[in-house]
């Protein structure tokens, strides 16, 4: 149990846990919406926004916890701008990929790429701590 506690002190591990939970919520909601006939882009957008709110809270208060350089309002604004850029980009990429591969595969590939670039942006800019 103490090994797990030590492991969870690492913000990269917490980021992966938060991302994994957000991924499950986003992907399950996306699949559910597509299954009931919701438009692909609407399903992606709705699932993305729900996961965005969940992940912001978890990142702010757990993944990148500490004394932040930016105040909460600026962080939320920056996070929302990043999310809108991500949403636009993922909608385009999913739309293009879905022409040749199943939508669920396109969604996974797109989310994997987004996770990678978001870690660096979140850790180095948006949730940068005073004492890193």
Order of alpha helices (4+ residues) and beta strands (2+ residues): alpha-alpha-alpha-alpha-alpha
